Amino acid sequence: MRNPTATKLLFEMSCAGRGTQVFPESDVPEVSGLAAIGAEFLATEPLPLPEIAEPDVVRHFVNLSTLNMSVDSHFYPLGSCTMKYNPKRHERWARLPQAAGSHPYQSEAQIQGLLSVLYELQGMLAEIAGLPGVSLHPAAGAQGEFTALLTAAAYFRDRGEQRTRVLFPASAHGTNPASAALAGFECVQLAGGRDGFVDLDELRAQLDERTAVFMVTNPNTLGLFERDIRQVSELLHSVGGLVYIDGANMNAILGRTRPGDFGGDMMHYNVHKTFTGPHGAGGPGAGPIAVRDFLAPYLPAPVVTWDAARNWYSLSVPEKSIGKVRTFFGNVGILLRGYFYIRTLGGRGLREASENAVLNANYLLSQVKDFLDVPHGDRCMHEFVASARRQKEQTGVTTMDIAKRLLDYGFHAPTVYFPLVVEEALMMEPTETESLQTLNAFAAALRAICSEPADLVRGAPHTTAVCRPDEVNAARKPVLCWSAPEC
Ligand SMILES: Cc1ncc(COP(=O)(O)O)c(C=O)c1O
């Protein structure tokens, strides 16, 4: 049975006189008189705070923390958003006092060790991308997109070119057009081929001297490697445009192929998806970018440089830098986690991680395709998109119902209703760390749900503290300030 201290508010558990705070005697002179503080700042009534014993407070918060699903407590096959398991040793290392105890206002001389690590990380990210210029600055994938587009805009401006349009396929992540619009470009969406790939004829028809950038996720958000990516890049380059590779799905291709090798000019990494780092609540994250050599002079400042003669690391401003897109030199705590992850696995380990991510996704696909439609083929990269369209037509059970019912089985739902090009989409990404047993259990749960009575599934979840919150209202009208309940 669920513990009542988890679901009751502290106010509901309050009992007059039960407060446990014991303040020590004041050891500073008391300042008396309203003049010292100002009458307007003095409370006239005691604050209506809950009065609760310490064990009850502890139990309340500990139990509350167990109501949420996390990658440390449950299988979390969130497609595209990649909920990778974060190995604890990287968390521990990132908290070492040499790293966590440093401060961005310290002098270069005091943080040579840290700068050497960041310099090395820049090199590793350049190597993995096949693109030599790296900025560790951006705070998330989306900010990486925005930063790279500002970099491209500065490059075109410098060349006196008026390029105003950014193109992307319909399967693009919403942050792509958002970043392009924020960077001042006109957004042009391509429909894309029916088979889920970029349609070369459609792309060709849109290209002209106004084209600045084509943003493409590869592997794309349908879990497919864009088979014509080389031709896509050649087409863009033939009109003087640039190719932006949204690297959110790098987890599928690490050590196998590189954006720079298949024609990409710029890309971002999502450190939490491809390497390791906490994910959620919009950050704080890290979304380093990698660019071709001719774009490197425009990167944000600072970048870490090394003077071999002096063996000295510096924070330097690239020659034609676009300036800063955030404070200081990046979200160092997250970058370090990524650094430790790469160092732990090494080149071969990264490649194996990708191979296992792809293997796991293909195995899961093979286990669900007889009861869920998988519109884009029998093979995938690290994720695939299934559809509950048939279930909806036949029984009225929607993707959302299936997602909610999975909670009753102890699984977090896959990504739902994305990408928009697939009706009733369920986008599944198991990641490389999941075992055969977990994948089998998840597939069995999905299979069971698809044959359960429709009413049972439509009423789910039945076992969680909250059933179906009004998600739209919660997102649009969040209540962010505490106010005392009216008793
Ligand atoms: C394909 C794709 N691009 C970009 C992003 C944005 O990344 P971030 O959440 O780090 O801003 C995501 C996030 O899920 C994504 O899946």
The ligand as an SDF file (V2000), in Angstrom:
LIG
                    3D

 16 16  0  0  0  0  0  0  0  0999 V2000
   16.7620   15.2510  -32.5740 C   0  0  0  0  0  0  0  0  0  0  0  0
   16.9400   16.2350  -31.4530 C   0  0  0  0  0  0  0  0  0  0  0  0
   17.4910   17.4350  -31.7040 N   0  0  0  0  0  0  0  0  0  0  0  0
   17.6780   18.3500  -30.7370 C   0  0  0  0  0  0  0  0  0  0  0  0
   17.2960   18.1110  -29.4390 C   0  0  0  0  0  0  0  0  0  0  0  0
   17.4940   19.1830  -28.4010 C   0  0  0  0  0  0  0  0  0  0  0  0
   18.4250   18.8210  -27.4490 O   0  0  0  0  0  0  0  0  0  0  0  0
   18.4080   19.4100  -25.9430 P   0  0  0  0  0  0  0  0  0  0  0  0
   17.2500   18.7680  -25.2560 O   0  0  0  0  0  0  0  0  0  0  0  0
   19.7300   19.0020  -25.3560 O   0  0  0  0  0  0  0  0  0  0  0  0
   18.2650   20.8980  -26.0570 O   0  0  0  0  0  0  0  0  0  0  0  0
   16.7010   16.8790  -29.1250 C   0  0  0  0  0  0  0  0  0  0  0  0
   16.2510   16.6190  -27.7300 C   0  0  0  0  0  0  0  0  0  0  0  0
   15.6480   15.6880  -27.3730 O   0  0  0  0  0  0  0  0  0  0  0  0
   16.5350   15.9200  -30.1430 C   0  0  0  0  0  0  0  0  0  0  0  0
   15.9810   14.7290  -29.8940 O   0  0  0  0  0  0  0  0  0  0  0  0
  1  2  1  0
  2  3  1  0
  2 15  2  0
  3  4  2  0
  4  5  1  0
  5  6  1  0
  5 12  2  0
  6  7  1  0
  7  8  1  0
  8  9  2  0
  8 10  1  0
  8 11  1  0
 12 13  1  0
 12 15  1  0
 13 14  2  0
 15 16  1  0
M  END
$$$$
